[in-house]
């Protein structure tokens, strides 16, 4: 009887969710109404440690895109996404004019910074996770 009562109470407070549903909730939500553009159109030539900084407003993903501006062949442009104290992603451009895109997961309330060099058309957007849109009452 105690086992049945415990099961009943747990089912009321901790509903079972299928593993694929839980996994899907961690995916980025890419509909335009759930994407926040943080910065666009930035450029850097020499190394800068804090091109863009901020704090994640929700659980989600930072998505960084840019183009290599270095006119010297054989020299790489690069950008780095740092989340908290950790470097999660480095974007390297193999040749002048190359475009690149990188992403990194980030929890709500954690700080981030973007550093790098030889890059133009730098844009950073934030994509909420599917789970965040469910919490907010939005449809998937």
N, C-alpha and C positions, 0 to 999 in steps of 0.2 A: 504494500500500500504506500509506503514512504517513497519507493521508487517511482510509482505512478504519479504521486503528488509532485515530486521533484521534476519529473518530465513535463508535467502540465505547466508548472510555474516557469520552467526554462523556455518552453515553447511560446509562452506569452511575452516574455521579455527578450528572448534571443531567437528570433525566427530563423528557420533554416533557409539558406539561400544556395542555389546550385553553384558549383565551382565555376562554371563558365560565365554565369552572371556576375559573380564577384570579380573574376578576371576582367570582364568587359568594363566594369566600373572604373578600372585603373587606366583605361585607354584615353587618349586625348579626344576631346569633343571639338570637332572642327567646323561646325556650323558658324557662320559669320556672327550670329548673335552671342556666341560664347567665346569669341576670340577678342582679346584686348590688345590693341596695338600700343606698345610701350614707347617706342622711338622709331623714327624712319629718317632716311636721307642723311645719315652721319658719314663723315669721312675722316680718316687719320692717315698720316704718312709715317711718322716715326712712332716708336713704341709708346703706348699710353696704358697705364695701369687701370684706370677707371673711366672707360669711355661711357659706359652706362652702369648705373647702380640702382638698386631698389630692393623691395621686399615683396615676396609673393603674396598676392591678395587671396589666393585660394590654393588648394592642391592642384597641380597641373604640370605643364611642360613649358619651358622657355624654348622658342624657336628662333634661331639666329640665321640671317642670310646676309650675304655681302659679295662684293667683287674685288679681285686683286687689282690694285692700281700700280704696282711696281713695274716700271718700264725697263728694268734691267733683267734680261733673260737669266734664268738660273737662280734668281732670288725669290724666295717664297714670301707671300703675305700670309698672315695668320690672325686668328681671333680665338680667344679662350673664354669658355663659360665657367665661372667659378660659382659654386653654390655652397654657401656657408664658408668653411675653410678648405673645401675640396675642389680641385679642378676636375670637372666631369667630362668636358668635351673640348677638344681643340680642333679648329677648322683650318686646314692648310690648303692654299691654292697652288696648283702645280705650275702655272704659267701666267703671264700678264693677261688680264682680261677674263680670267676664269671666274666663274660663279661658284658659290658654295652655300650649303645650308647644313645646319647642325641643330640638334635638340638635346635637352637635358630635363629629366624629371626634377620637380622641386615641390616640397611640402609647404603648406600655408604658413606664413610668418617667418620663413627663412630668407636671409639676405642673399643677393646675387650680385655679381659684377661681371662686366665684359671688358677684356683687355686685348690689345693687339696692335698691329701695324699694317701699313700698305693696303688699306681697305677703303672702299667707297660704297655708296648705296647700302650702308649698314642699316638693317632693320631688325628689331626685336619685337616679337609678339608673344603673348601668353595665351595658351590654350588650357581651359579648365579640363579636368577629367570628367568622364561621363558620370561618375559618382557625385561630383560637385553639382552637376545640373539636376540630378535627382533630388539632392538635399534642398535645392532651391525651388523645387516644384516644377521644373521644366521637363518636357517630354524628350525622350531619346529619339 
